[in-house]
């Protein structure tokens, strides 16, 4: 598949199609492809929304389910499913919920192994991982070969380790089934369908403090959903055996403090920034390999945030 050619006329298996990142992908791919969406569909409205787009919905639990209705040899698998039970309170650790480790390991790690085994004749696999798999490195940009660690434990107890486990299963399955695969470590996705900055916006509008790590500023590489969609062909073109591993983020390093200040200007509300040790610190990445193999994202972060607010909060008259 060409890095620059959109996916057309393909048979695609997509997981996570009802999620923040997966839904815009489903909308973009459905008109010109045969898309099979795999999910539990515990909310019937999610299924109805996808079926209205012409997507074939397969109700299955990746952790335990029967994948029989899925094609064995789709053109590609796009895995954007994630299970992250449990939360840790940002300010008060006494409110922590340790999560369901058995289920999250089964859903995140065993699930993608089961899917790749079932669809072992696929043309390629894009497995969406996270930059939350890295060991914390301060403000230094993280490279693909850097050490892994339990980065997000402060807010999501099972997330980082289950994502690391999933990567290990994907690496094994790529070799075992000779499936060309890309593992893409996604940073901060956002766009018209929401994202982490939208959560911060709601805090700003409510007059609530936005808690950031005391190791300021808190840098990330936000990437707009438009760029995620545009780069999927390139991610598949980069797929290989053994699996290719790429950081997936915007080429602009932006701090939570800066994007909150900018959103505050747009909506006419001053952000209240507070510091704590009970949250994740900077996770900023080196995008050199992404640029070489796929190309760089094109959406300017300020333009992307403005469009996100206009789409999600149309009642607000934006300033500036």
HUBEL-V355727 format. One record per residue. N is the residue number from 1. RES is the residue in three letters. SS is DSSP state (A for helix, B for strand, O for the rest). PSI is psi in whole degrees, -180 to 180 (999 if undefined). D_LAST is the distance of its C-alpha to the last C-alpha in Angstrom with 1 decimal. Layout:
# HUBEL-V355727
n | res | ss | psi | d_last
N | RES | SS | PSI | D_LAST
N | RES | SS | PSI | D_LAST
This chain:
# HUBEL-V355727
n | res | ss | psi | d_last
1 | UNK | O | 135 | 41.5
2 | UNK | O | 141 | 39.4
3 | UNK | O | -24 | 36.2
4 | UNK | O | -10 | 34.3
5 | UNK | O | 131 | 36.0
6 | UNK | O | 157 | 34.5
7 | UNK | O | 120 | 37.0
8 | UNK | O | 140 | 38.9
9 | UNK | O | 25 | 42.3
10 | UNK | O | 154 | 42.6
11 | UNK | B | 117 | 44.0
12 | UNK | B | 132 | 41.6
13 | UNK | B | 121 | 42.1
14 | UNK | B | 127 | 38.9
15 | UNK | B | 155 | 38.7
16 | UNK | O | 24 | 35.8
17 | UNK | O | -18 | 34.7
18 | UNK | O | 2 | 33.4
19 | UNK | O | 179 | 31.3
20 | UNK | O | -43 | 27.6
21 | UNK | O | -40 | 28.3
22 | UNK | A | -34 | 31.4
23 | UNK | A | -47 | 30.1
24 | UNK | A | -34 | 27.6
25 | UNK | A | -45 | 30.5
26 | UNK | A | -45 | 32.9
27 | UNK | A | -39 | 30.8
28 | UNK | A | -36 | 30.4
29 | UNK | A | -27 | 34.1
30 | UNK | A | -41 | 35.8
31 | UNK | O | -30 | 35.8
32 | UNK | O | 16 | 37.9
33 | UNK | O | 164 | 39.7
34 | UNK | B | 104 | 42.2
35 | UNK | B | 128 | 40.4
36 | UNK | B | 112 | 42.4
37 | UNK | B | 127 | 40.2
38 | UNK | B | 124 | 42.1
39 | UNK | B | 169 | 41.3
40 | UNK | O | -28 | 43.0
41 | UNK | O | 49 | 41.1
42 | UNK | O | -25 | 41.7
43 | UNK | O | 109 | 39.1
44 | UNK | A | -27 | 40.5
45 | UNK | A | -33 | 37.0
46 | UNK | A | -44 | 36.0
47 | UNK | A | -44 | 39.0
48 | UNK | A | -40 | 38.5
49 | UNK | A | -43 | 35.0
50 | UNK | A | -41 | 36.2
51 | UNK | A | -31 | 39.3
52 | UNK | A | -23 | 37.3
53 | UNK | O | -3 | 35.8
54 | UNK | O | 16 | 39.4
55 | UNK | O | 140 | 39.6
56 | UNK | B | 115 | 43.0
57 | UNK | B | 129 | 42.7
58 | UNK | B | 112 | 45.3
59 | UNK | B | 114 | 45.7
60 | UNK | O | 148 | 46.7
61 | UNK | O | 112 | 46.2
62 | UNK | O | -26 | 46.0
63 | UNK | O | -32 | 47.6
64 | UNK | O | -7 | 50.7
65 | UNK | O | 165 | 50.4
66 | UNK | O | 123 | 52.4
67 | UNK | O | 16 | 50.5
68 | UNK | O | -41 | 53.3
69 | UNK | O | -12 | 51.3
70 | UNK | O | 146 | 49.1
71 | UNK | O | 144 | 50.1
72 | UNK | O | -24 | 51.8
73 | UNK | O | 56 | 50.6
74 | UNK | O | 164 | 47.0
75 | UNK | O | -34 | 45.2
76 | UNK | B | 157 | 42.9
77 | UNK | B | 129 | 42.0
78 | UNK | B | 107 | 38.4
79 | UNK | B | 102 | 38.5
80 | UNK | O | 15 | 35.3
81 | UNK | O | 149 | 37.2
82 | UNK | O | 142 | 37.0
83 | UNK | O | 125 | 38.8
84 | UNK | O | 78 | 37.7
85 | UNK | O | 156 | 39.6
86 | UNK | O | 150 | 39.4
87 | UNK | O | 153 | 36.7
88 | UNK | O | 131 | 36.7
89 | UNK | O | 136 | 34.9
90 | UNK | O | -38 | 32.2
91 | UNK | O | -45 | 33.4
92 | UNK | O | 103 | 36.9
93 | UNK | A | -16 | 39.1
94 | UNK | A | -16 | 41.7
95 | UNK | A | 16 | 39.8
96 | UNK | O | 145 | 40.2
97 | UNK | O | 116 | 41.5
98 | UNK | O | -11 | 43.3
99 | UNK | O | 167 | 42.8
100 | UNK | O | 92 | 45.3
101 | UNK | A | -41 | 46.3
102 | UNK | A | -47 | 48.9
103 | UNK | A | -44 | 46.7
104 | UNK | A | -38 | 43.7
105 | UNK | A | -42 | 46.0
106 | UNK | A | -45 | 47.6
107 | UNK | A | -44 | 44.4
108 | UNK | A | -44 | 42.6
109 | UNK | A | -58 | 45.5
110 | UNK | A | -35 | 48.5
111 | UNK | A | -46 | 46.4
112 | UNK | A | -31 | 45.1
113 | UNK | A | -43 | 48.6
114 | UNK | A | -42 | 50.1
115 | UNK | A | -44 | 47.6
116 | UNK | A | -34 | 48.3
117 | UNK | A | -40 | 52.0
118 | UNK | A | -43 | 51.9
119 | UNK | O | 43 | 49.8
120 | UNK | O | -12 | 51.7
121 | UNK | O | 13 | 52.0
122 | UNK | O | 155 | 48.3
123 | UNK | O | -25 | 47.0
124 | UNK | O | 164 | 44.5
125 | UNK | B | 133 | 42.5
126 | UNK | B | 112 | 38.9
127 | UNK | B | 118 | 38.9
128 | UNK | B | 112 | 35.5
129 | UNK | B | -151 | 36.1
130 | UNK | B | 151 | 33.7
131 | UNK | A | -3 | 33.0
132 | UNK | A | -2 | 34.1
133 | UNK | A | -11 | 37.6
134 | UNK | B | 149 | 37.4
135 | UNK | O | 140 | 38.9
136 | UNK | O | 138 | 36.3
137 | UNK | O | 26 | 35.9
138 | UNK | O | -137 | 33.3
139 | UNK | O | 4 | 30.6
140 | UNK | O | 130 | 32.8
141 | UNK | O | 134 | 31.8
142 | UNK | B | 135 | 34.3
143 | UNK | O | 161 | 36.5
144 | UNK | O | -28 | 38.4
145 | UNK | O | 3 | 41.7
146 | UNK | O | 158 | 40.6
147 | UNK | O | 150 | 42.4
148 | UNK | B | 157 | 41.5
149 | UNK | O | 177 | 41.2
150 | UNK | O | 65 | 40.3
151 | UNK | O | -42 | 36.6
152 | UNK | O | 13 | 35.1
153 | UNK | O | -31 | 38.0
154 | UNK | O | -29 | 36.1
155 | UNK | O | -28 | 34.1
156 | UNK | O | 98 | 35.9
157 | UNK | O | -35 | 39.7
158 | UNK | O | -12 | 40.9
159 | UNK | A | -60 | 38.0
160 | UNK | A | -47 | 38.5
161 | UNK | A | -37 | 42.3
162 | UNK | A | -34 | 42.4
163 | UNK | A | -37 | 40.0
164 | UNK | A | -44 | 42.3
165 | UNK | A | -42 | 45.3
166 | UNK | A | -41 | 43.7
167 | UNK | A | -40 | 43.2
168 | UNK | A | -43 | 46.9
169 | UNK | A | -43 | 48.0
170 | UNK | A | -42 | 45.9
171 | UNK | A | -43 | 47.4
172 | UNK | A | -48 | 50.8
173 | UNK | A | -36 | 50.4
174 | UNK | A | -43 | 49.1
175 | UNK | A | -45 | 52.3
176 | UNK | A | -37 | 54.6
177 | UNK | O | 5 | 53.6
178 | UNK | O | 49 | 52.7
179 | UNK | O | 114 | 49.2
180 | UNK | O | 127 | 46.6
181 | UNK | B | 143 | 43.8
182 | UNK | B | 129 | 40.4
183 | UNK | B | 113 | 39.2
184 | UNK | B | 118 | 35.4
185 | UNK | B | 99 | 34.0
186 | UNK | B | 139 | 30.6
187 | UNK | O | -106 | 28.0
188 | UNK | B | 98 | 24.9
189 | UNK | B | 143 | 24.3
190 | UNK | B | 171 | 21.2
191 | UNK | B | -160 | 19.6
192 | UNK | O | -19 | 19.5
193 | UNK | O | 11 | 22.6
194 | UNK | B | -155 | 21.3
195 | UNK | B | -179 | 22.5
196 | UNK | A | -44 | 22.5
197 | UNK | A | -31 | 18.8
198 | UNK | A | -37 | 18.8
199 | UNK | A | -43 | 21.5
200 | UNK | A | -39 | 19.6
201 | UNK | A | -45 | 16.6
202 | UNK | A | -36 | 19.4
203 | UNK | A | -42 | 20.7
204 | UNK | A | -46 | 17.5
205 | UNK | A | -31 | 17.2
206 | UNK | O | -3 | 21.0
207 | UNK | O | 17 | 20.9
208 | UNK | O | 151 | 23.2
209 | UNK | B | 143 | 23.5
210 | UNK | B | 112 | 22.7
211 | UNK | B | 129 | 25.9
212 | UNK | B | 162 | 26.0
213 | UNK | B | 147 | 29.1
214 | UNK | O | -14 | 30.2
215 | UNK | O | 70 | 30.5
216 | UNK | O | 157 | 27.0
217 | UNK | O | 161 | 24.7
218 | UNK | O | 96 | 25.0
219 | UNK | B | 142 | 24.4
220 | UNK | B | 177 | 24.5
221 | UNK | O | 76 | 24.0
222 | UNK | B | 142 | 21.8
223 | UNK | B | 129 | 22.7
224 | UNK | B | 149 | 21.1
225 | UNK | A | -31 | 23.6
226 | UNK | A | -41 | 23.3
227 | UNK | A | -36 | 24.7
228 | UNK | A | -48 | 27.3
229 | UNK | A | -46 | 28.6
230 | UNK | A | -27 | 28.6
231 | UNK | A | -4 | 30.6
232 | UNK | A | -45 | 33.3
233 | UNK | A | -39 | 35.6
234 | UNK | A | -37 | 35.4
235 | UNK | A | -41 | 36.1
236 | UNK | A | -36 | 39.2
237 | UNK | A | -29 | 40.3
238 | UNK | O | -7 | 40.3
239 | UNK | O | 144 | 42.5
240 | UNK | B | 173 | 45.9
241 | UNK | O | 117 | 49.0
242 | UNK | O | 167 | 48.7
243 | UNK | O | 140 | 45.1
244 | UNK | B | 139 | 42.3
245 | UNK | B | 126 | 39.8
246 | UNK | B | 139 | 36.2
247 | UNK | B | 141 | 33.1
248 | UNK | B | 98 | 30.3
249 | UNK | O | 171 | 26.8
250 | UNK | O | 158 | 23.9
251 | UNK | O | 2 | 24.5
252 | UNK | O | 126 | 21.5
253 | UNK | O | 118 | 22.6
254 | UNK | B | 140 | 19.9
255 | UNK | B | 154 | 20.6
256 | UNK | A | -40 | 20.1
257 | UNK | A | -43 | 18.9
258 | UNK | A | -41 | 16.1
259 | UNK | A | -29 | 15.0
260 | UNK | A | -41 | 15.2
261 | UNK | A | -42 | 13.1
262 | UNK | A | -44 | 10.3
263 | UNK | A | -36 | 10.7
264 | UNK | A | -41 | 11.0
265 | UNK | A | -42 | 7.6
266 | UNK | A | -37 | 6.4
267 | UNK | A | -2 | 9.3
268 | UNK | O | 41 | 9.7
269 | UNK | O | 134 | 12.9
270 | UNK | O | 123 | 14.7
271 | UNK | O | 145 | 16.7
272 | UNK | B | 105 | 20.4
273 | UNK | B | 128 | 21.9
274 | UNK | B | 153 | 25.7
275 | UNK | B | 152 | 28.3
276 | UNK | B | 163 | 31.5
277 | UNK | O | -8 | 34.1
278 | UNK | O | 49 | 34.3
279 | UNK | O | 173 | 31.7
280 | UNK | O | 148 | 31.3
281 | UNK | O | -168 | 30.2
282 | UNK | O | 138 | 28.6
283 | UNK | O | 87 | 29.6
284 | UNK | O | 143 | 28.4
285 | UNK | B | 155 | 30.4
286 | UNK | O | 124 | 31.8
287 | UNK | O | 21 | 30.9
288 | UNK | A | -48 | 33.5
289 | UNK | A | -36 | 35.8
290 | UNK | A | -45 | 33.1
291 | UNK | A | -42 | 32.2
292 | UNK | A | -40 | 35.9
293 | UNK | A | -25 | 36.9
294 | UNK | O | -35 | 33.9
295 | UNK | O | 166 | 31.1
296 | UNK | O | 149 | 27.6
297 | UNK | O | 156 | 24.7
298 | UNK | O | -15 | 22.1
299 | UNK | O | 123 | 18.9
300 | UNK | O | 136 | 16.2
301 | UNK | A | -35 | 15.5
302 | UNK | A | -43 | 11.7
303 | UNK | A | -43 | 12.0
304 | UNK | A | -43 | 14.8
305 | UNK | A | -40 | 13.2
306 | UNK | A | -44 | 10.3
307 | UNK | A | -37 | 13.3
308 | UNK | A | -47 | 15.4
309 | UNK | A | -42 | 13.4
310 | UNK | A | -37 | 13.2
311 | UNK | A | -41 | 16.9
312 | UNK | A | -28 | 18.1
313 | UNK | O | 65 | 16.2
314 | UNK | O | -15 | 15.7
315 | UNK | O | -13 | 16.1
316 | UNK | O | 127 | 12.7
317 | UNK | O | 113 | 9.9
318 | UNK | O | 143 | 6.8
319 | UNK | O | 160 | 3.8
320 | UNK | O | 999 | 0.0
